[in-house]
């Protein structure tokens, strides 16, 4: 069955096996490091009137950049402080249509610090799925400042700049399934 553009009212659950929560950070002012989280969950509630609410929880100790030394450092108090703040959360506060896409506004919490963020979202459609019920897909992007979330480590470079840039690109590819 082909995709369509109708989200059935109900509770949609993130399928982590078919979703990626990734990020990109500047490294040494000239390249980019990509990472992702492997342990996360979330829901999208679509109401009969078409309004919606989304929530997600991310285990920050599940961070991976495919470099164990760097990943271990990211879990420390220099970055996520995973021992004290094991989860990052997102709770939507509103949805807006913008052209062919939409924007999900919400509160994002990392390290106990909550800041408003806006995710630009592309709705990829709905499919009947493979026997377990309908599935829907989304791609979402935003840019945050790590300093806004008290991730203030600055390792200056001798010629100027820092080892890690302040702006972090968040890239989400999410598949959700409608719960019966």
C-alpha positions as YAML, in Angstrom:
chain: A
units: angstrom
residues:
- id: 1
  name: UNK
  ca: [0.00, 0.00, 0.00]
- id: 2
  name: UNK
  ca: [1.31, 3.47, -0.79]
- id: 3
  name: UNK
  ca: [1.74, 6.31, 1.66]
- id: 4
  name: UNK
  ca: [-0.91, 8.93, 2.33]
- id: 5
  name: UNK
  ca: [-1.17, 12.08, 4.38]
- id: 6
  name: UNK
  ca: [-3.72, 11.11, 7.05]
- id: 7
  name: UNK
  ca: [-2.65, 10.55, 10.64]
- id: 8
  name: UNK
  ca: [-5.36, 8.60, 12.41]
- id: 9
  name: UNK
  ca: [-6.28, 10.01, 15.83]
- id: 10
  name: UNK
  ca: [-4.75, 7.95, 18.59]
- id: 11
  name: UNK
  ca: [-1.47, 7.19, 20.30]
- id: 12
  name: UNK
  ca: [1.54, 6.73, 18.03]
- id: 13
  name: UNK
  ca: [4.72, 5.24, 19.55]
- id: 14
  name: UNK
  ca: [8.30, 5.76, 18.28]
- id: 15
  name: UNK
  ca: [9.80, 2.61, 16.79]
- id: 16
  name: UNK
  ca: [13.46, 2.85, 17.85]
- id: 17
  name: UNK
  ca: [14.47, 0.07, 15.45]
- id: 18
  name: UNK
  ca: [13.44, 2.29, 12.54]
- id: 19
  name: UNK
  ca: [14.35, 5.71, 13.96]
- id: 20
  name: UNK
  ca: [17.54, 7.70, 14.44]
- id: 21
  name: UNK
  ca: [18.14, 10.57, 16.86]
- id: 22
  name: UNK
  ca: [21.34, 12.13, 15.63]
- id: 23
  name: UNK
  ca: [23.47, 15.22, 16.05]
- id: 24
  name: UNK
  ca: [26.33, 16.98, 14.32]
- id: 25
  name: UNK
  ca: [28.95, 19.16, 16.07]
- id: 26
  name: UNK
  ca: [31.86, 21.16, 14.69]
- id: 27
  name: UNK
  ca: [35.27, 19.75, 15.52]
- id: 28
  name: UNK
  ca: [38.48, 21.83, 15.43]
- id: 29
  name: UNK
  ca: [36.53, 24.54, 13.54]
- id: 30
  name: UNK
  ca: [37.02, 22.67, 10.24]
- id: 31
  name: UNK
  ca: [35.18, 19.36, 10.34]
- id: 32
  name: UNK
  ca: [32.08, 17.74, 11.79]
- id: 33
  name: UNK
  ca: [31.55, 14.88, 14.21]
- id: 34
  name: UNK
  ca: [28.31, 12.92, 13.91]
- id: 35
  name: UNK
  ca: [26.69, 11.03, 16.73]
- id: 36
  name: UNK
  ca: [23.42, 9.46, 17.76]
- id: 37
  name: UNK
  ca: [21.55, 8.08, 20.72]
- id: 38
  name: UNK
  ca: [20.56, 4.41, 20.73]
- id: 39
  name: UNK
  ca: [18.14, 4.33, 23.70]
- id: 40
  name: UNK
  ca: [15.07, 6.53, 23.39]
- id: 41
  name: UNK
  ca: [11.29, 6.43, 23.46]
- id: 42
  name: UNK
  ca: [8.44, 8.75, 22.64]
- id: 43
  name: UNK
  ca: [4.79, 9.22, 21.80]
- id: 44
  name: UNK
  ca: [2.70, 11.34, 19.49]
- id: 45
  name: UNK
  ca: [-0.93, 11.79, 20.56]
- id: 46
  name: UNK
  ca: [-3.24, 12.89, 17.74]
- id: 47
  name: UNK
  ca: [-6.63, 14.07, 18.99]
- id: 48
  name: UNK
  ca: [-9.96, 13.81, 17.14]
- id: 49
  name: UNK
  ca: [-9.89, 17.59, 16.50]
- id: 50
  name: UNK
  ca: [-6.49, 17.29, 14.77]
- id: 51
  name: UNK
  ca: [-4.49, 18.80, 17.62]
- id: 52
  name: UNK
  ca: [-1.45, 16.86, 18.74]
- id: 53
  name: UNK
  ca: [1.08, 16.49, 21.55]
- id: 54
  name: UNK
  ca: [4.51, 14.84, 21.38]
- id: 55
  name: UNK
  ca: [6.94, 13.71, 24.08]
- id: 56
  name: UNK
  ca: [10.30, 11.97, 23.92]
- id: 57
  name: UNK
  ca: [12.88, 10.71, 26.38]
- id: 58
  name: UNK
  ca: [16.52, 10.03, 25.52]
- id: 59
  name: UNK
  ca: [19.00, 8.08, 27.65]
- id: 60
  name: UNK
  ca: [22.08, 10.29, 27.27]
- id: 61
  name: UNK
  ca: [24.43, 7.48, 28.30]
- id: 62
  name: UNK
  ca: [23.44, 5.77, 25.03]
- id: 63
  name: UNK
  ca: [25.38, 8.37, 23.04]
- id: 64
  name: UNK
  ca: [27.66, 6.98, 20.36]
- id: 65
  name: UNK
  ca: [29.99, 8.67, 17.91]
- id: 66
  name: UNK
  ca: [31.69, 5.40, 17.03]
- id: 67
  name: UNK
  ca: [34.66, 6.42, 19.17]
- id: 68
  name: UNK
  ca: [34.59, 4.92, 22.69]
- id: 69
  name: UNK
  ca: [37.04, 7.44, 24.20]
- id: 70
  name: UNK
  ca: [35.00, 10.39, 22.91]
- id: 71
  name: UNK
  ca: [31.71, 8.74, 23.94]
- id: 72
  name: UNK
  ca: [33.02, 8.19, 27.48]
- id: 73
  name: UNK
  ca: [33.98, 11.88, 27.64]
- id: 74
  name: UNK
  ca: [30.53, 12.93, 26.39]
- id: 75
  name: UNK
  ca: [28.95, 11.05, 29.33]
- id: 76
  name: UNK
  ca: [31.00, 13.02, 31.90]
- id: 77
  name: UNK
  ca: [30.16, 16.27, 33.69]
- id: 78
  name: UNK
  ca: [31.98, 18.14, 30.89]
- id: 79
  name: UNK
  ca: [29.05, 17.35, 28.59]
- id: 80
  name: UNK
  ca: [25.88, 15.37, 29.39]
- id: 81
  name: UNK
  ca: [26.74, 14.55, 33.03]
- id: 82
  name: UNK
  ca: [24.86, 11.27, 32.51]
- id: 83
  name: UNK
  ca: [25.30, 10.07, 36.07]
- id: 84
  name: UNK
  ca: [23.40, 13.05, 37.51]
- id: 85
  name: UNK
  ca: [21.12, 13.74, 34.51]
- id: 86
  name: UNK
  ca: [20.45, 10.36, 32.84]
- id: 87
  name: UNK
  ca: [17.76, 11.58, 30.44]
- id: 88
  name: UNK
  ca: [17.09, 14.41, 28.05]
- id: 89
  name: UNK
  ca: [13.41, 15.12, 27.35]
- id: 90
  name: UNK
  ca: [11.25, 16.90, 24.81]
- id: 91
  name: UNK
  ca: [7.63, 17.97, 25.38]
- id: 92
  name: UNK
  ca: [5.76, 19.77, 22.64]
- id: 93
  name: UNK
  ca: [3.98, 23.02, 23.34]
- id: 94
  name: UNK
  ca: [2.50, 23.61, 19.88]
- id: 95
  name: UNK
  ca: [2.37, 22.64, 16.21]
- id: 96
  name: UNK
  ca: [2.38, 25.14, 13.31]
- id: 97
  name: UNK
  ca: [1.99, 24.60, 9.57]
- id: 98
  name: UNK
  ca: [4.73, 26.33, 7.57]
- id: 99
  name: UNK
  ca: [4.44, 25.82, 3.81]
- id: 100
  name: UNK
  ca: [4.51, 22.10, 3.00]
- id: 101
  name: UNK
  ca: [6.06, 21.25, 6.39]
- id: 102
  name: UNK
  ca: [5.30, 22.09, 9.96]
- id: 103
  name: UNK
  ca: [7.09, 23.28, 13.05]
- id: 104
  name: UNK
  ca: [6.83, 21.61, 16.43]
- id: 105
  name: UNK
  ca: [7.58, 23.98, 19.28]
- id: 106
  name: UNK
  ca: [8.51, 22.46, 22.60]
- id: 107
  name: UNK
  ca: [10.58, 22.39, 25.74]
- id: 108
  name: UNK
  ca: [13.87, 20.49, 25.49]
- id: 109
  name: UNK
  ca: [15.67, 19.54, 28.70]
- id: 110
  name: UNK
  ca: [19.34, 18.53, 28.90]
- id: 111
  name: UNK
  ca: [21.36, 18.45, 32.16]
- id: 112
  name: UNK
  ca: [18.32, 19.72, 34.05]
- id: 113
  name: UNK
  ca: [18.15, 22.87, 31.91]
- id: 114
  name: UNK
  ca: [14.95, 23.43, 29.92]
- id: 115
  name: UNK
  ca: [14.88, 25.71, 26.88]
- id: 116
  name: UNK
  ca: [12.33, 26.26, 24.13]
- id: 117
  name: UNK
  ca: [13.20, 24.75, 20.75]
- id: 118
  name: UNK
  ca: [11.46, 24.62, 17.39]
- id: 119
  name: UNK
  ca: [11.80, 21.55, 15.18]
- id: 120
  name: UNK
  ca: [11.23, 21.94, 11.45]
- id: 121
  name: UNK
  ca: [9.40, 18.74, 10.52]
- id: 122
  name: UNK
  ca: [8.78, 17.04, 7.20]
- id: 123
  name: UNK
  ca: [5.89, 14.59, 7.35]
- id: 124
  name: UNK
  ca: [6.76, 11.62, 5.12]
- id: 125
  name: UNK
  ca: [3.32, 10.02, 5.14]
- id: 126
  name: UNK
  ca: [1.48, 7.01, 6.54]
- id: 127
  name: UNK
  ca: [1.71, 3.40, 5.40]
- id: 128
  name: UNK
  ca: [-0.45, 0.40, 6.34]
- id: 129
  name: UNK
  ca: [2.66, -1.22, 7.81]
- id: 130
  name: UNK
  ca: [3.57, -4.89, 7.85]
- id: 131
  name: UNK
  ca: [0.75, -6.41, 9.85]
- id: 132
  name: UNK
  ca: [1.16, -4.58, 13.16]
- id: 133
  name: UNK
  ca: [-0.87, -1.53, 12.11]
- id: 134
  name: UNK
  ca: [-0.22, 1.78, 10.41]
- id: 135
  name: UNK
  ca: [3.16, 3.51, 10.59]
- id: 136
  name: UNK
  ca: [4.09, 7.13, 9.88]
- id: 137
  name: UNK
  ca: [7.40, 8.79, 9.18]
- id: 138
  name: UNK
  ca: [8.90, 12.18, 9.97]
- id: 139
  name: UNK
  ca: [12.20, 13.98, 9.58]
- id: 140
  name: UNK
  ca: [12.93, 16.85, 11.94]
- id: 141
  name: UNK
  ca: [15.82, 19.28, 12.32]
- id: 142
  name: UNK
  ca: [16.86, 22.11, 14.59]
- id: 143
  name: UNK
  ca: [19.99, 23.85, 15.81]
- id: 144
  name: UNK
  ca: [20.68, 24.40, 19.49]
- id: 145
  name: UNK
  ca: [23.44, 26.10, 21.43]
- id: 146
  name: UNK
  ca: [25.18, 23.68, 23.77]
- id: 147
  name: UNK
  ca: [25.99, 26.60, 26.08]
- id: 148
  name: UNK
  ca: [22.25, 27.24, 26.53]
- id: 149
  name: UNK
  ca: [22.12, 23.85, 28.26]
- id: 150
  name: UNK
  ca: [25.13, 24.52, 30.52]
- id: 151
  name: UNK
  ca: [27.50, 22.49, 28.35]
- id: 152
  name: UNK
  ca: [30.10, 25.19, 28.59]
- id: 153
  name: UNK
  ca: [33.36, 23.32, 28.12]
- id: 154
  name: UNK
  ca: [35.60, 25.37, 25.86]
- id: 155
  name: UNK
  ca: [38.89, 23.86, 24.85]
- id: 156
  name: UNK
  ca: [40.57, 26.79, 23.08]
- id: 157
  name: UNK
  ca: [42.77, 26.20, 20.07]
- id: 158
  name: UNK
  ca: [46.16, 27.95, 19.88]
- id: 159
  name: UNK
  ca: [45.21, 29.79, 16.68]
- id: 160
  name: UNK
  ca: [41.72, 30.76, 17.86]
- id: 161
  name: UNK
  ca: [38.39, 29.01, 18.06]
- id: 162
  name: UNK
  ca: [37.55, 25.95, 20.11]
- id: 163
  name: UNK
  ca: [37.82, 22.18, 19.76]
- id: 164
  name: UNK
  ca: [34.01, 21.88, 19.84]
- id: 165
  name: UNK
  ca: [31.63, 24.38, 18.28]
- id: 166
  name: UNK
  ca: [28.69, 25.84, 20.20]
- id: 167
  name: UNK
  ca: [26.00, 25.13, 17.59]
- id: 168
  name: UNK
  ca: [24.72, 21.55, 17.52]
- id: 169
  name: UNK
  ca: [22.54, 20.33, 14.66]
- id: 170
  name: UNK
  ca: [19.88, 17.85, 15.78]
- id: 171
  name: UNK
  ca: [18.63, 15.52, 13.02]
- id: 172
  name: UNK
  ca: [15.75, 13.16, 13.76]
- id: 173
  name: UNK
  ca: [14.39, 10.45, 11.50]
- id: 174
  name: UNK
  ca: [11.41, 8.94, 13.25]
- id: 175
  name: UNK
  ca: [8.97, 6.16, 12.47]
- id: 176
  name: UNK
  ca: [5.92, 5.83, 14.71]
- id: 177
  name: UNK
  ca: [3.32, 3.07, 14.92]
- id: 178
  name: UNK
  ca: [-0.32, 3.50, 15.86]
- id: 179
  name: UNK
  ca: [-1.18, 1.63, 19.04]
- id: 180
  name: UNK
  ca: [-4.44, -0.36, 19.01]
...
